[in-house]
Amino acid sequence: MASSTDPEPKITGFAKYYNSSTTQGRANVALTTIGGLAALGLYLYFKPKKSKQVSEK
């Protein structure tokens, strides 16, 4: 455990980069969210459109 004199707890692993304890961790979460939404938007915008099939009589 972290001692009481440490200003920040010792964080390791995934939580070191994505946490709500530090300013940098909150910024990483926000940037990841914005990047994910931008990637989803670009995918939906640029994906191939389905063509309508015309049935012949």
C-alpha positions in Angstrom: 0.0 0.0 0.0 1.0 3.6 -0.4 2.3 5.5 2.6 0.4 8.5 3.8 3.3 10.9 2.7 2.9 10.0 -1.0 0.8 12.7 -2.8 -0.5 10.0 -5.3 -1.1 6.3 -4.7 1.1 3.9 -6.6 -0.9 2.9 -9.6 0.2 0.2 -12.0 -1.0 -1.5 -15.1 -3.9 -0.3 -17.2 -5.1 2.1 -14.4 -1.8 3.9 -14.6 -2.9 5.5 -17.8 -6.7 5.6 -17.5 -7.8 6.6 -14.1 -9.8 9.4 -12.3 -7.2 10.1 -9.7 -4.8 12.1 -11.8 -5.3 14.9 -14.3 -3.3 13.0 -17.0 -5.5 9.9 -16.4 -8.7 11.9 -16.9 -7.2 13.5 -20.0 -6.4 10.1 -21.4 -9.9 8.8 -20.8 -11.4 11.9 -22.5 -9.0 11.6 -25.5 -9.8 7.9 -25.9 -13.5 8.6 -25.8 -13.3 11.4 -28.4 -11.0 9.3 -30.6 -13.4 6.3 -30.5 -16.4 8.4 -31.4 -14.5 10.1 -34.2 -13.4 6.6 -35.6 -17.0 5.4 -35.4 -18.3 8.5 -37.2 -15.7 8.1 -39.9 -16.5 4.4 -40.3 -20.2 5.1 -40.7 -19.5 8.0 -43.1 -17.1 6.1 -45.4 -18.5 2.5 -45.4 -19.8 1.3 -48.7 -23.4 2.1 -49.4 -25.7 -0.8 -50.1 -27.0 -0.6 -53.7 -30.7 -1.1 -54.4 -31.3 -4.1 -56.6 -33.8 -3.6 -59.4 -35.9 -6.6 -60.1 -36.4 -7.5 -63.7 -39.8 -8.6 -65.0 
